[in-house]
Structures are given as structure tokens and as C-alpha cells.
């Protein structure tokens, strides 16, 4: 957590608001994750909303069998959070724990964005263009470079850092372990075979290492009390 000087009124107000929303968002994440989980267990698909969070759950057959048995996409827009969840036909109880962790992680990440929006901090045009470009087809190397730019952008990196720390606490893992989870999911869709193949490319390894180092440095900046655990 950054410490602001008391004479910096704008930053101090932001800091105080962040403390006020933090517990609320943690509880909100747990509450919505529980409701999503209950619907999945009971095969209740379709759409539902909970406050400013809109969720759609559906089944579909994934083409790549090594991809994890579910896919979660989320975006914060117009003061609302939209979450889309696809469950593979092979999705079963063995996937429940990981699914629950990822749903919580996604919610915490998007709520950090929401926190910025209510403070009037919106994405710039460059970020919006990058987000839209990611939906287009690219070579593996280009795609990895664009995802790296996306994660390390001013709009995203704070949310990644805070959600990494919350996820680490919830899963009782080190923050560095969670960084590796984020990298594997963001760049390779949790596809171990794809990750193994793509990491043979020295340029991709260089990009991933840069992201890993930047996230670690930011975590140490935001949470210096945990430095000794990251040696």
C-alpha cells in the first residue's frame, strides 16, 4: 500500500476511499463467487445480476482439450461489471476448487477497476485501442507482446497488483506463485502444452520475464512489508 503525505489532499482522499471500499469489495467478491458457484453446481445456466455485476453462464465444447475446463471473461464498462463464463462439456467436480479461485480473482480484479471509475479515472484511448486490437488475429509473438502491454498499462497494472495480493491471501500462496498463475492464464490460457511450445521462442521468454519482473517490482513497491518473503 502506498503511503501518501497528508498535504497531498487529492491522493489522501483517494487513499481513504480505497480503504473504505476494500472490505466491501472483498465481501462482494465472496458473495457473488458463491452465487455463481451454486448456479454451476445446480446446472442453472443463463444470465443473472447482482448489483452492478452481470453474469452469463453457458456450456460449450472447447476445441482444445488441454485448455482448462472453463473460460472466464470480464470487462468493466459504464459502471457495470460483465462476466461471461463458459463451461466445457467435461467440466466436473474436479474443477470446482480452481474455478472458484479464478472467479474470485476475476471479480477482485474488476472491482479494482470499478473503484477507479467511481473516482473518475477512466482508460485512455491508447488502452481502449489496445484492448480492441487483442481481439484480432496475430502471430504468437505479436499476441504475447500485446498482452504484455495490456497488463503493464496504467489502466491495468494497479488492478493486477491488488488482485494478485488478495488472491495470494485467499489461496494461502505466495504472491510470486500467483504471478505465475496470472502469467500462465493471461498469456497461454492455462494451456501447459502451448506454454511449453511458445516458451521455446527467446523473444517470448524475454517479454514474459519483463512482465514477471515488473509485477514483482510493483508488488514490492505497494507492499514493502512482504519483501523478505520474496527472496
C-alpha positions in Angstrom: 0.0 0.0 0.0 1.3 3.4 -0.9 1.6 6.0 1.9 0.5 9.5 0.9 1.6 12.7 2.6 -1.2 14.5 4.4 -0.7 17.7 2.5 -1.5 15.9 -0.8 -5.3 16.2 -0.4 -6.3 14.6 -3.7 -4.2 11.5 -3.1 -5.1 11.3 0.5 -8.8 11.3 -0.4 -8.3 8.6 -2.9 -6.4 6.5 -0.3 -9.2 6.9 2.3 -11.8 5.9 -0.3 -9.8 2.9 -1.2 -9.7 1.7 2.4 -13.5 2.3 2.6 -14.2 0.2 -0.5 -11.7 -2.5 0.2 -13.7 -4.6 2.7 -16.9 -4.0 0.8 -15.4 -5.3 -2.4 -13.8 -8.3 -0.7 -17.2 -9.3 0.7 -18.9 -8.6 -2.6 -16.4 -10.8 -4.4 -17.0 -13.7 -2.0 -20.8 -13.2 -2.2 -21.0 -13.2 -6.0 -18.5 -16.0 -6.4 -20.6 -18.1 -4.0 -23.8 -17.4 -6.1 -22.0 -18.3 -9.3 -20.6 -21.5 -7.8 -24.1 -22.5 -6.6 -25.6 -22.0 -10.0 -22.8 -24.0 -11.7 -23.2 -26.9 -9.2 -27.0 -26.9 -9.8 -26.7 -26.5 -13.6 -28.6 -23.2 -13.6 -27.2 -21.6 -16.7 -28.2 -18.3 -18.4 -27.9 -14.7 -17.1 -28.4 -13.1 -13.7 -27.3 -9.9 -12.0 -26.2 -8.9 -8.5 -26.0 -5.2 -8.0 -23.6 -3.8 -10.6 -22.3 -7.2 -11.7 -23.9 -9.0 -14.6 -23.1 -12.7 -15.2 -23.8 -15.1 -18.0 -23.1 -18.8 -17.6 -23.2 -21.3 -20.6 -21.9 -24.7 -21.7 -19.9 -25.2 -24.8 -17.4 -27.7 -26.2 -13.9 -26.4 -26.3 -11.8 -27.3 -29.3 -8.6 -27.6 -27.4 -8.7 -30.5 -24.9 -5.7 -29.3 -23.0 -7.4 -26.0 -22.2 -8.8 -25.9 -18.6 -12.5 -27.0 -18.5 -13.8 -23.5 -18.2 -13.2 -20.0 -19.6 -14.0 -16.7 -17.8 -14.1 -13.3 -19.5 -14.8 -10.0 -17.7 -15.0 -6.3 -18.5 -15.9 -3.2 -16.6 -18.0 -0.7 -18.6 -20.4 2.1 -17.9 -20.2 1.5 -14.1 -21.1 -2.2 -14.5 -19.1 -5.4 -14.5 -19.9 -8.0 -17.1 -18.7 -11.6 -16.6 -19.1 -14.4 -19.2 -18.4 -18.0 -18.1 -18.2 -20.9 -20.5 -18.0 -24.4 -19.0 -16.6 -27.2 -21.1 -18.8 -30.3 -21.5 -16.1 -32.2 -19.5 -16.4 -29.7 -16.6 -17.0 -31.6 -13.3 -16.5 -31.5 -9.6 -12.7 -31.9 -10.0 -12.7 -28.4 -11.5 -14.6 -26.8 -8.7 -11.8 -25.5 -6.5 -9.8 -23.9 -9.3 -13.0 -22.5 -10.8 -13.9 -20.9 -7.5 -10.5 -19.3 -7.1 -10.5 -17.9 -10.6 -14.0 -16.4 -10.3 -12.9 -14.7 -7.1 -9.7 -13.4 -8.7 -11.6 -12.1 -11.7 -14.1 -10.3 -9.5 -11.5 -8.7 -7.3 -9.6 -7.5 -10.4 -12.7 -5.9 -12.0 -13.8 -4.4 -8.7 -10.4 -2.6 -8.6 -11.2 -1.2 -12.0 -14.7 -0.1 -10.7 -13.0 1.6 -7.8 -11.0 3.7 -10.2 -14.1 4.5 -12.3 -16.1 5.9 -9.4 -13.1 8.1 -8.7 -13.3 9.4 -12.3 -10.2 7.6 -13.6 -11.1 6.2 -17.0 -9.0 4.3 -19.6 -7.2 6.5 -22.2 -7.7 6.0 -26.0 -4.4 4.1 -26.4 -5.6 1.5 -23.8 -9.0 1.1 -25.5 -7.4 0.6 -28.9 -5.0 -2.0 -27.5 -8.0 -3.8 -25.8 -9.8 -3.9 -29.2 -6.7 -5.0 -31.1 -6.3 -8.0 -28.8 -9.4 -9.5 -30.3 -7.8 -9.6 -33.8 -5.6 -12.4 -35.1 -1.8 -12.0 -34.7 1.3 -14.2 -34.6 2.1 -15.8 -31.2 4.9 -13.3 -30.7 2.7 -10.3 -31.5 -0.1 -11.5 -29.3 2.2 -12.1 -26.4 3.7 -8.6 -26.8 0.2 -7.0 -26.9 -0.9 -8.9 -23.8 2.3 -7.7 -22.0 1.5 -4.1 -23.0 -2.1 -4.6 -21.8 -1.1 -6.0 -18.4 1.6 -3.3 -17.8 -0.6 -0.4 -18.9 -1.5 2.3 -16.4 -5.1 1.2 -16.5 -4.4 -2.5 -15.7 -1.3 -2.8 -13.6 -2.8 -1.5 -10.3 -5.7 -3.8 -10.6 -3.4 -6.7 -11.3 -1.2 -5.9 -8.3 -4.0 -5.6 -5.9 -5.9 -8.7 -7.1 -2.7 -10.7 -7.0 -2.2 -9.9 -3.4 -5.9 -10.6 -2.5 -5.7 -13.9 -4.4 -2.5 -14.9 -2.6 -4.1 -14.3 0.8 -7.2 -16.2 -0.2 -5.4 -19.2 -1.6 -2.7 -19.0 1.1 0.0 -18.9 -1.5 3.0 -16.5 -2.0 2.4 -13.6 -4.3 5.1 -14.8 -6.6 3.2 -18.1 -7.1 0.1 -16.1 -8.0 2.1 -14.1 -10.5 3.0 -17.3 -12.2 -0.7 -18.3 -12.3 -1.5 -14.9 -13.8 1.2 -15.3 -16.5 0.1 -18.8 -17.4 -3.6 -17.8 -17.7 -3.1 -14.4 -19.4 -0.6 -15.5 -22.0 -1.3 -19.2 -22.5 -4.9 -19.8 -21.4 -3.6 -22.3 -18.8 -2.6 -24.5 -21.7 0.6 -26.2 -20.4 1.4 -27.7 -23.8 1.0 -24.3 -25.6 3.1 -22.6 -22.9 5.9 -25.2 -23.2 6.0 -24.8 -27.0 5.8 -21.0 -27.1 8.5 -20.6 -24.4 11.0 -22.1 -26.9 10.9 -18.6 -28.5 13.6 -16.5 -26.9 11.7 -13.3 -27.7 8.6 -14.5 -25.9 10.7 -15.6 -22.9 12.2 -12.1 -22.8 8.7 -10.5 -22.9 7.4 -12.8 -20.1 10.4 -12.2 -18.0 9.8 -8.4 -18.3 6.2 -8.8 -17.2 7.2 -11.0 -14.3 9.9 -8.6 -13.1 7.6 -5.6 -13.4 4.8 -7.2 -11.5 7.3 -8.3 -8.8 8.8 -4.8 -8.5 5.3 -3.2 -8.3 4.3 -5.7 -5.6 7.4 -4.7 -3.6 6.6 -1.1 -4.1 2.9 -1.4 -3.0 3.5 -4.0 -0.2 7.1 -3.4 1.1 6.3 -5.4 4.3 6.4 -8.6 2.2 9.8 -8.0 0.7 11.6 -10.6 2.9 9.2 -13.3 1.7 10.1 -12.8 -2.0 13.8 -13.6 -2.0 
